[in-house]
């Protein structure tokens, strides 16, 4: 059931998963401590004939530290999480590595349109390859995608890459990915876009260099001939 | 502030005294200015809307678990109907269940009773507030049946989808939806002004700032928070309405507008809104825990300060809903910091609630079970929020079922668990009879256990990369194999809905019961327990208005015969 969960098909998928794991460990610790303490107190101080309730104001120093010390530690954990989050964010969204290839992705109700540069590796030339819902990329290559939308908000999301970016009409947003293994993965639209949102399913086909080259030559010629 | 006064509250009831007087049925049940009747009006309306919202969840969960099935009681679910159901489920549960239940119903009922006032300061504004609210509730329900069907652009209503009928195909439904939401905001602005002014002016003699029960503090802080945050959204909603009906271009990039502007306006309100409903629920929980642990609060002032800190911080976190929306990526760093900082006061608040149990003598009544389960459940909602507030991990988890499960783990404890905690605790005061404890406990376990089985599978689905608002996951090869999790969630929801029948049976029995509830069944300290159940018109006989001598949480004070010490008892 979860066989897809472990697939990390992009260069930054591992970083994002690592951050999720870091947060899981830190907040998991607090979660277990807080719930453990909570249920222990409920059990320990349940109503019993031999036990009277105590008058405690919360100002007693030796008791207050049970709240102030965890309070400070929560802050420390927050700092670690912030550092981890900002580092991953910077690598994925802020600092884009130089591209080997640039593609265009356009969302519309309710399909994805992809413009591949073709064998000459340049967009807007005669050998560009246009496809609908199927994106073809080469493994171990850095891609920039220029993302836009023809009508409403869409979201270009490839779970196997841990990649997600809104497509906004009137803007072109540039993002990147670097596929690390071949295969075919889902592209989901992750922003509600009308009644066809549930069928706006694309596929990303990651091919090795040889297959990709032959795919390009086959399709570039047919497109150019049209 | 420190000096409280009861005096110049004008009698706006149109009668000379607060004594008993006969009113016609219409005046008593519909045109009433009595805060207790208005509270009941809000309460029944919100319970009705909760049933509607819950049944909507049943329909779309059936579609998700068994795609293409003829849902019993509904029939086939088309994609358009599916979108309308999820949109209106979200809108109804937040604006027509959580807010009226937690703030309007209990705020109206409890604020005058807890501070020792005979009514709200502006009873007629109070009545107007409910009437506008009722119109908004009728509108949102009507919007489902107009031509084209109900609005299906999600409760966040992002343009251009929401702004253009050509895109959403539900032009009329979208406009009525928007008008209903805007009217609901107006109703709560009126109600909120009333709460704030009443707390400032109508406290019983002797009630200083730190003698006010935490519930009242929380409702009033929430009302202030709502007032300060809702303005931009009302403006935004009017612009959206113009875009829909007059074809203006506020959110249309082709005409100089910007769709992301709406997101800023929406979430500038939308995130504080979470705390608007959270704080009252936490207030109930604190009061109930103090009563049934027979304990003074571990740090009354810390609770008030952390609530204020949370409220202030909540104005600076809104863009964490928009990390991947196309905003400048540098902004994500700032909003990650503010968002994670908000965990500090909230964690502190939960720590002091937990610490209050230390040294107590805990009675497991039905309201106490609800209050304790609030803490246990809300913690899960709190810690899972960190994954989403951290920009790096939000890239993957944004708009997945992880988000959905996270906010249900916050809103369910807030609206449903908090709502039932308050309902079972103050029911004797409101209706004058007791609820059955055994039925109450069956209902409690039958609600909180299925809840876990609905939403823990949804966390797993979210981690597996399943996105929200998709009506049939069989279209996605990677998601198709996780169907058993969806079926589990749906079956658990059906079990939970069936257990609500126990609640309604219990309610029905108690309302018909002839057995009167005592004045103070839980041996609590706050002022609402010093008047008969239910309180008479004017709350206390005019010559017996309460005076306050101490704080609300003086439980188990040493060297006293009883373990409680009502606020109005002279020392």
Interface residues (C-beta under 8 A of the other chain):
Chain A: X1 X2 X3 X4 X5 X15 X16 X17 X19 X20 X23 X24 X27 X28 X30 X31 X34 X35 X37 X38 X39 X41 X42 X45 X46 X47 X48 X51 X52 X53 X54 X55 X56 X57 X58 X59 X63 X64 X66 X67 X70 X71 X74 X75 X78 X81 X82 X84 X85 X86 X87 X88 X89 X90 X92 X93 X94 X109 X151 X152 X153 X155 X157 X159 X160 X162 X163 X164 X165 X166 X168 X169 X170 X171 X173 X185 X186 X188 X189 X190 X191 X192 X193 X194 X195 X196 X197 X198 X199 X201
Chain B: X78 X79 X80 X82 X83 X152 X153 X154 X158 X160 X161 X164 X167 X168 X169 X253 X254 X258 X259 X260 X293 X294 X295 X296 X297 X298 X299 X300 X302 X324 X325 X326 X329 X330 X332 X333 X336 X337 X340 X341 X343 X344 X347 X348 X350 X351 X352 X354 X355 X357 X358 X359 X360 X361 X362 X363 X364 X372 X375 X376 X379 X380 X383 X384 X386 X387 X390 X391 X392 X393 X395 X396 X397 X398 X399 X400 X460 X463 X464 X465 X467 X468 X469 X470 X471 X472 X475 X476 X477 X478 X479 X481 X482 X484 X485 X555 X556 X557 X558 X563
